[in-house]
Amino acid sequence: MIDGNRDESGGEVVQFGRRPIPPRACVVENKTHVRTFLSEMLDELGFIAREADTTEFRAMLHDFRPDLIVLGPLTDGFEVQLHLRTLQAQSYGGSVMLFGGRSSAALIRSHEFGEQTGVDDAASAGDTVPQARP
């Protein structure tokens, strides 16, 4: 950190909850352009964002330790459920945001599975997504 309000890259350090450091977010999606777009948007909101495809998920979870995981529809609902089981097994303490089409059967099943397993869902239909606070 360079000073109390800036990090090494010159970006402003924001408060996330009680943490005086930028929150970490990881976008897990198989489509590169979608991952990149969402990561850039999270960067704009003050997050330190990383991208991962499904093969990099476990390593990212261990090495990066994100506060927020954004899970896309991936291949099918079972792949998302596998990631949610991994989060449950590792007692993940952050938030998870699932995204996809409103009527997507895979998204609906994954959301229900997340509720059953107790994995924190950051946003449901009509809810707002947690943001870094300036």
N, C-alpha and C positions, 0 to 999 in steps of 0.2 A: 504494500500500500504506500502510495506516495505522500498523501496527506489524509486528513480525516474525512474528506469528501470525495476523493478520487482514487481509483485503482491504477495499476500499472499501465493499462491501455488508455487512460484518460477518461474512462467512463465513470459516471457518478455511482458511488456506493450508496445503496438504499437500505432501509430497515425492512426486514421481513420478519414479522412477528417481533420477537425479542432479540433476534440475531442482527448485529450490526454489520453483516456481510451480505453480499448479493446472494439471493437464493439460487439454487441449482435446479435445472430442469433438463429432462431428457425426452426426446421425441423418438418413439419406436414405431417405425412405419417402413414398409417394404418399398414404397415408391420414393425414390431419391428426391424428386422435385417437391413432393409434399413435405417430406422431412425438412428439407432446406427452408422452405417457406415458413413452416411453423417455428423452426429454430430461430430464424431471423426476427419473426414477430415477438417471440419470447425475449430475445436480446433487446429489442426496442422497449419492452416493458421493464427492463432492468434485471432480467435473469441471466445467469451464466448458463447458456444452453448448449447441449451436445446432442448429436444425432446418433442413432444406433439402428441397425436392422436386427432382425430376430436372432441372427447367429451371434451378435455381439451383446445381447441383452444381459446375460449373467455377469460377464466381465465388467460391463458398464456399471451395473448395480453395485458390484464389489469395489471397483476402483473410484468411481465418480461420486457415489452416494447422493443421488439427487433428492431434492425436497419435493419435486413434482415429476411424475412420469405421465407423459401424454402417449396413450396407446391408440394407434389407428386400427382400422378393421383387419389389417394383415390378410392372411389367406382365408381364414375362417374363424368362427367363434371359438373353436377348440384351441387354436394357437394362442389367442388372447387369454383363455382360461388357464392354459399352461403357465403363462407369465404371471397371472394373478395367483396361482398356486405357489409359484416361486416366491412371490412377494410375501404371501402368508407364511410360508415355511421359514423365511428369513426375518419374520417379524418387522416388516418394513413399516416405518413410522411416518412416512410422508403421505402425500396425496396422489391419487391416480385420476386422470381424466381420460375417459373413453370418448372417441369421436367416430362419427360415421353417419350414414343416412338415418333419419328418424325412424323409418319403417324397416331398417335392416334387422333381420331375424338374429344374425350373429351378434349385433350390438346389444339387442334386447337381452339375449341369453347371457352375454358377458356381464351386463349390468346386474342382472339378477344373481349371477354367480358371485360377483363381487360383494353384493349385499349379504349373501348367505355366508360367505367366508370372513366377512368383517374387514375386507380391504377397503380403506377409506376412498370414496369416490368424490373427487373434488367438485364435480358439476353434474347435475342431473338436468333433465329437461326443465327449462325455466330458471335454473340457478345461474349464478354468475361464477366465473372462474376466478380463483384467488389471484391477485396481482401483487407485484412488488410495490411497496408504498414509497413515494418520494419523501 
